Amino acid sequence: MTAVSTSARPVRIGTRKSNLAMVQTEWVQACLQEHFPNRTFAIEAMSTQGDKILDVALSKIGDKGLFTKELELGLLDRQVDLAVHSLKDLPTHLPEGLTLGCITERVEPADALVFHPKFADRQLAALPEGTVVGTSSLRRLAQLRHHYPHLVFKDIRGNLNTRLAKLDAGEYDALVLAAAGLQRLGMPDRIHQLLPSEISLHAVGQGALGIECREGDTEILELLKALEDEHTRDRCLAERALLRELEGGCQVPIGVNSSIEDETLTLVGMVASLDGQQLIRDTLSGSVADADTIGRTLAQKLREQGAQAILDAIVAEARS
C-alpha cells in the first residue's frame, strides 16, 4: 500500500472548466484520495484561451498552450499544485520551472466516427459522395482527405455535447472525435466506428492524461507516482519526442500509433500535407528504455522521406 503523508497541506488540482476536463480531473482526484486518504485534494477550475474562442478554427488561433497556458500560470503563481491535461493538448516544450509529473494509463486512443442516424447502417468506406464530415483537427482532416477525397469536410468547434447537438440537428452527417472523450463522458454508445490506424493515426498522447507540476516539488512528484502507468508513459514519451523533433502542433497534420510487446516499443509516425495529397509514414522499433531516441530517430527518417518539405510548406502558408 502506498505510504500516507502526514502533511496536512491541501493539494490543489488545476483543470479547465469543460465537462470532459472536469470528469478527467475528478477521476484523478478520486485516485489520489484513494491512495492518500489522509490528504485533502481540492479542484480549482479555470478557463483557457481555447475554451473562450469557439468561433475560429483551432489551426487559425495558434497552438502554443491554447488549452494549458492559464493552468501553467496557476502552477507558477502557486495557485494550484498540479494541473490535469488531456496529454494531446500539452505542448512538448513546457515553461521553465514546470515538468510533466506523470502520465496515467491510456484508454482507447483511436479516432471515432459518430454518424447521423440516417447513416446508421453505413461504414466510413460506404459513405456517398458529398457526405459532410465535421472535424476541428488538421491531422484527421488530412488523413481522411487522403483516403476519401469524395467526402466534404467542415470545421466544427465547441464542447462534445455542442458538437453532438449540431450533428443530431443535421448540420453534419458525421463527426470524427476522440473515442477516449466519448468513453470518459459515458457515451460509448455514440461510437459508430473506430478508425483503424491504417486510415487515421491518432494524435500524440491521445487517450492519456498528463499531470503537470512544478519542477523540484518532491512532495507532489511523490504523490503522482501512484498514478503513473509505465507502458503508457514509455509509449507517450516516444510519441512526444517525435512531435518535439518535428516541431509540430495544431497547424501540422502529425499522427502516431505506438505499442509495446515484451520490452520492444514500436512507433508509427505520419506527416501529411493539408490537402491530403502527400502522406509520409514510417515505423521504428527498439527497446522501451530508448523511447525518446526512437521518437527522435523516426522523426528524422520522416524528414528524409519528404516530411520536411511538407512542414516547410505548411509553415510558409500559415505566414502568408
N, C-alpha and C positions, 0 to 999 in steps of 0.2 A: 504493500500500500504506500502511496506517495506520502512523504513526510509533510506534516502540517506546520506552517509557520506560526510563531506565537505573536507576530506583529499584528497590531490592531488597526493599522492604517488601511482605510478603504481603498480598493483598487478601482480606478475609474476607466471605463471602457468607451472609447470613442467610436461612433458609427455615423453613417449617413442616415437620413430620415426616411428613406424609401422603405416600402413594405418588405421587399426582399432583404435589404440591408438589416432591417430590424430583426427579421426572423433569423438571419445568419448570426447576428450578434447575440441574440437571446440564447441560441444554441451554444455559443462559446461561453457565455455567462453561466449557463447550466452545467457545462462540462467542468469549468473551473470550480464552481460551487461544490460539485460532487467530489472533486479531488481535494479541495481545501475547504471543508465545511465550517471552519472557524474564522474564515475570512469573509469580508463583505465586498461584493462586486456590483458596482453601480454603472448604469449605462447613461452616457451623455450623447444625445443625438444632435447632429449638425447638418446644415445644408451646404452642398458643394456647388461649384460653378456648373458642373454637368447636370445637377438637379434643377437649376434655375433657368437654364437656357434650353427650351424644349421645342423651339420653332426653327432651329438651324441644325443641319446635318452635323454629326459628330466630327466628320473629317474636315469641316469648314471652321470649326471653333479652335482647333489646336488641341494637342493631346498631352501636353506636359502637366500632369497632375490634375486632369479635368475632374476626376472624382475623388481625389485624395488630398489636394493642397490644404484645404481648411482643416482636415483631420491632422495633417502633419504639423501645421502651425499650432494646433492644440497640444500636440505632443511636445513641441519645442518650448511652448509657453507654460508647460506643466499643468495645463487644464485637464488633461487626461494622461493615463499611464500606458495605455496601449490602444491601438486602433485596428479594427477589423475591416479587411477589404476583400472583395472578390479579387483573387490574385491576378486575374486577367486585366484588372483596372490599375494595378500597381506598377508604376514605371520601373524600369530596370536600374535606373540611376536614382538613388534616394538622396534626400537632402543631407548635408553634413550633420552629424550628430544623431542620425536615425539609422536603424537596422531592421532587417526582416527577422523577427524573433522566432517565428515558427511557421510551418506550413501544415495545415490539417489534412486529414485523409480526404482524398478526392472522391467525389461522386461522379456520375456519368458525365464525361467531358464532351460528348458529341453534340453537334448541332441537331436540332429537332425541327421537323415540319409540322405546322399546325394548319389544318385546312378549314375553309368554309364548308358547312355541311353539304353544299352542292357537289363537292368533290370527295365526299366521304368514301366512295368506292374506288378512288384512284390512288396511284403512287406517283412520285415525282416524275419518273420517266414517261408516264402516260398523260401528263397534263397537256391540254391542247395549246396551240399557238395563241399568243396574246394573253395567257393567264397572268394575272397581276400578283407578283410576289413581293411582300414587304420585308425589308431588312435595313438596318442602320449601319451594318458592318461592311466595309470595303472588302474585307477578306472573304466573307460569304458571297458577296456580290461578284467578285472576280472569278471565283471558282465555279459558281453556278452559271455565269455567262459563258465560261469556257465550255462547260458540258451541255448547257441547254440554252443556246443563243436565241431560240424562238420564244422564250418567255419574256415578259415585261417586268422590269424591276423598279420598285418605287420606294423611296426612303420613308422610314417611319420612326418617330420618337415617342417618348412618354414611358411611364412605368408599365409593367407587364399587364396589369388589368386594363389600362388605357389602350394598349395595343390590341389586346384580345377583343375589346369592345368595338374597335374600328374594323377588325376582321369580321366579327359577327354581324356588324351593320352593313357589310357588303362593300366597304371601301377597298378591301383587298380580297383576293381569292385564297391566298395562303401567306403564312408568315414563317420566317426562319428565326428560331430563338434558341437559346442555350437550354438543353434538356435539364441541366442542373437547377436552373431557376424555377422551372415548372415543377420539378420534383420537390424542391425545398418549400415551395408555396402550396404544396398539397394538390397540385394539378397534373399529376402524371397522365390522367385520362385524356388530357388535351393533346398529348403527343400522338400524332398520326403515324409518323415515320422518323426513325433515327437515320441521319445521313451517314452512310459508310465513309470511312476515311479515303476510299478511292475517289469519292466525289467531293467531299469537303473536309479538309484537315481543320481541326479546331484551333481556337485561339490559345496562345501561350498562357498556361496556368488555368485554363478554363476548368471549372468543376471543383477547384480547390480554394480554400480561404488562406490569405496571407495576413499574419498578425504582426504589425509594425510597432516598435517601441524605441526608447532612447538607447543609444549605444552606452555600454557600461552600466546599465541599470540591472545589476546582478539579481536583485530580488524578483523583478518582473521576468527576466530571462529564465530564471529557475522555475517560476510558476508555469511558463509557457512550454517547458519541456514535457509537461503532462499531455499536451495536445499535439505534439509533433508526430507525424506519420513518416517514417523513414523512406518508404518506397515512393510516396508522393513527393517528398522533399527532393529526392535524387532526380526523379523524372522532371520536376518543375525547374530545378537548378539547371539542367541541361537545356530545357526549353528557353529559359530566361537568358542563358548565356548566348544562345543563337540569336535571340531578338536583340540583345545588347550589342552584339558584334555587327549586326546588320543595321543597327540604329533605326529600328522600325517602331511604329506606333499606330495610332488610329488611321493615319493617312497612307499606310503602306499595307497591302494585302500579303500578310505573312501568316502561314498556317503550320501547325505541327501535329505530330502524334508520337507518343512515347510508350514504351513498355519495358518491363524488367522480367527476365527469366533467369532463375538462379542468381548469379551475380553479374549478368550481362544486361546492360542497358542499350536499347535500340531507339534511335531518334530519327523520325522522318521530318523533313523540313520542306517548305514550299514558299516561293515568291512568285507573284503573278502581276501582270500589268492590269491597270484599272478596267480595261475593256475585256479582259479575259483571253485576249488573243495569244498572249505569251504566258507560259506557266513552266517554271523551273522547279524540279522536285528531285530530291535525293535522300538517301538513307545512310546512317552510320551507326555502328555498334561498338561497344567497348565496355570496360569494367565500370561498375557503378561508382567506384572510387574516383573515376575520371569524368564525372558528369559535366563539369564546367568545360573541360577540354573537348569533350565530344560535341557540345553545343557550338563552341567557337570554331572547331575544325570543320563541322558541317556547314556553318555559315560561310566559311572561306571557299569550300567546294561549290556552294551555290553561286557565290560571286564569280568564280572562274567559269561557270557554265552559262553565264549571261544575266545573273540576278543583279549585278552591279549596274548594268545598262538600264535595267528596268527601274531600279531605285533612283538612279540619276534623273531619268525622265519624269518620274513622279514628283521628285523634289523641284525640278525645273518648272513643271506645270503648276505646282502649288504656289510658286513665287511669282508667276506671270499674272 
